[in-house]
Amino acid sequence: MADSGLVVLSYITLPAVGSAEAPSGYDEHDYEKLKAFLELANEAGTNGSKLSAGYDPDNPDTWAGVTWSDSTPKRVTHINWAPMGLIGNLDVSGCTELKSLDCENNHLDSLNVSNCTALESLNCYHNRLTSLHASNCTALQSLDCYDNQLSTLDLSNCTALNLLDCQNNQLSNLDVSTCAALTSLKCSNNRLASLDVSNCTALRDLSCRYNQLTFANL
């Protein structure tokens, strides 16, 4: 019988790497989001080990700077990770019980807090951020993201935003059209060619020096 050249391969489906189940009592979404970031590493170690010598990636009780709710499943409510030499991309999008995030004075490259609908305060200044996504943070009142390398800042549907400081970045566009509650905007030292704050009817303090502005709609 002639050799048909047909090769039969057998495939085995393996479980996805890094998809560990959350410990009992913890919300799986929040657990996986935080663990993914804490396991990022450079020559100085993982982010988690920089926060605590007792860090155990499988035990959220050892995750320094993280506050969990008393309810079941436990949700992350507060994060204080400043300043600890943390690196990489921090994505906590969809952590809907998170109320405050302090991650300033680190080495973060990007930050995603979109759909964190309970988030009220965000401090992420003095990092290396090139992008910050904060869309649908409908409770966000204060955002300090100055002294980064931001070229993208998404504030869509941040309807409660009161204070915004995004000075000393690389923004060529800043859309605050949905930020009707804004009272203070500091956006100096960027690359803005135009600025429209006509929908910000509560605005009292505006600093927009050292840009490339040719048009401003006040």
C-alpha positions in Angstrom: 0.0 0.0 0.0 1.4 3.4 -1.0 2.3 5.9 1.6 -0.3 8.7 1.4 1.9 11.1 3.4 -1.0 11.7 5.8 0.1 12.7 9.2 -2.3 12.5 12.1 -1.7 14.8 15.0 -3.2 14.6 18.5 -4.0 17.7 20.4 -4.4 18.1 24.1 -6.2 21.2 25.5 -4.3 22.6 28.4 -5.7 25.0 31.0 -4.8 28.6 30.4 -1.7 29.8 32.2 -2.4 32.4 34.8 -6.1 31.7 35.2 -6.0 30.6 38.8 -9.2 30.5 40.6 -9.8 33.1 43.3 -9.5 32.0 46.9 -12.8 31.3 48.6 -14.6 34.5 49.6 -12.9 36.8 47.1 -14.3 38.2 43.9 -12.7 36.5 40.9 -12.6 39.5 38.7 -10.9 41.8 41.2 -8.5 39.0 42.4 -7.3 38.3 38.9 -6.9 42.0 37.9 -4.7 42.7 41.0 -2.7 39.5 40.9 -1.8 40.0 37.2 -0.3 43.4 38.1 1.4 42.2 41.3 3.1 39.4 39.4 4.8 41.8 36.9 8.5 41.8 37.6 11.8 43.4 36.8 15.3 42.9 38.2 14.2 44.2 41.5 11.5 41.6 41.8 7.7 41.3 41.4 5.5 44.3 42.2 4.0 42.3 45.0 7.4 41.6 46.6 8.2 45.3 46.4 5.1 46.0 48.5 5.8 43.4 51.1 8.4 40.8 52.0 5.6 38.5 53.0 3.8 38.7 49.6 2.1 35.5 48.5 0.4 35.7 45.1 -2.2 33.2 46.1 -3.1 34.9 49.4 -4.8 38.4 49.0 -4.4 38.9 52.7 -0.6 39.5 52.0 -1.2 42.1 49.3 0.0 45.3 51.0 -1.9 48.5 50.3 -5.1 46.7 49.3 -8.3 47.1 51.3 -11.1 44.5 50.7 -14.8 44.9 51.5 -16.3 43.0 54.4 -19.0 41.6 52.1 -18.9 38.3 50.3 -17.4 38.0 47.8 -14.8 40.4 48.9 -14.3 43.3 46.5 -11.3 45.7 46.4 -12.3 49.1 47.8 -9.1 51.0 48.3 -5.5 50.7 46.8 -2.5 52.6 48.2 0.6 51.7 46.3 2.7 54.9 46.5 5.7 55.2 46.1 7.1 51.6 45.8 9.0 51.4 42.5 6.1 49.5 40.8 6.4 48.9 37.0 4.2 48.0 34.0 0.6 48.4 33.1 -2.0 48.6 35.8 -5.5 47.5 34.7 -8.2 47.6 37.4 -11.0 48.3 34.9 -14.4 47.0 36.0 -13.5 47.0 39.7 -16.8 48.5 40.5 -16.4 48.8 44.3 -13.0 50.6 44.1 -13.3 54.0 45.7 -9.7 55.4 45.8 -6.5 54.6 44.0 -3.1 56.1 45.0 -0.3 54.9 42.8 1.8 58.1 42.4 5.6 58.2 42.3 6.1 54.8 40.6 7.2 53.7 37.1 3.9 52.8 35.6 3.5 52.8 31.8 -0.3 52.8 31.5 -3.4 52.9 33.7 -6.9 51.6 33.0 -9.6 52.5 35.5 -12.5 52.5 33.0 -15.9 51.4 34.4 -14.7 51.8 38.0 -18.1 53.3 38.8 -17.5 53.9 42.5 -14.0 55.5 42.1 -13.9 59.0 43.7 -10.2 59.8 43.9 -7.3 58.9 41.6 -3.7 60.0 42.2 -1.2 58.7 39.6 1.2 61.6 39.2 4.9 61.2 38.8 4.9 58.0 36.7 5.7 57.2 33.1 2.1 56.9 31.9 1.6 57.3 28.2 -2.1 56.5 28.4 -4.9 56.8 31.0 -8.3 55.4 30.5 -10.9 56.6 33.0 -14.1 56.4 30.9 -17.4 55.7 32.7 -15.9 56.6 36.1 -19.2 58.3 37.0 -18.3 59.0 40.7 -14.8 60.3 40.0 -14.3 63.7 41.6 -10.5 64.3 41.8 -7.9 63.2 39.3 -4.2 64.2 39.6 -2.2 62.8 36.7 0.4 65.5 36.2 4.1 64.8 35.5 3.7 61.9 33.2 4.1 61.3 29.4 0.4 61.1 28.6 -0.6 61.3 25.0 -4.1 59.9 25.7 -6.5 60.8 28.4 -10.0 59.3 28.2 -12.5 61.1 30.5 -15.7 60.3 28.7 -18.7 60.1 31.1 -16.7 61.4 34.1 -19.7 63.5 34.9 -18.8 64.2 38.6 -15.2 65.2 38.0 -14.5 68.3 40.0 -10.7 68.7 40.0 -8.4 67.8 37.1 -4.6 68.3 37.1 -3.0 67.0 33.9 -0.1 69.4 33.7 3.3 68.5 32.3 2.3 65.8 29.8 2.2 65.3 26.0 -1.5 65.8 25.4 -2.5 67.1 22.0 -6.2 66.7 22.7 -8.2 67.1 25.9 -11.9 66.3 25.8 -13.8 67.5 28.9 -17.2 67.8 27.2 -18.9 65.4 29.6 -17.2 66.9 32.7 -19.9 69.4 33.5 -19.1 69.5 37.2 -15.5 70.6 36.6 -14.4 73.6 38.8 -10.6 73.4 38.4 -8.7 72.5 35.3 -4.9 72.6 35.2 -3.5 71.5 31.8 -0.4 73.7 31.3 2.7 72.4 29.6 1.1 70.1 27.1 0.7 70.2 23.3 -2.9 71.4 23.1 -3.8 73.2 19.9 -7.4 73.8 21.0 -9.4 73.6 24.2 -13.2 73.5 24.6 -14.6 74.0 28.1 -17.9 75.4 27.0 -19.8 72.6 28.7 -17.9 73.1 32.0 -20.3 75.6 33.3 -19.0 75.4 36.9 -15.4 76.0 35.9 -13.7 78.7 38.1 -10.0 77.9 37.9 -8.3 77.4 34.5 -4.6 77.1 33.9 -3.6 76.3 30.3 -0.3 78.1 29.8 2.6 76.8 27.7 0.6 74.9 25.1 0.2 75.4 21.3 -3.3 76.9 21.6 -4.7 78.7 18.6 -8.3 78.3 19.7 -10.1 78.2 23.1 -13.8 78.0 23.5 -14.7 79.3 27.0 
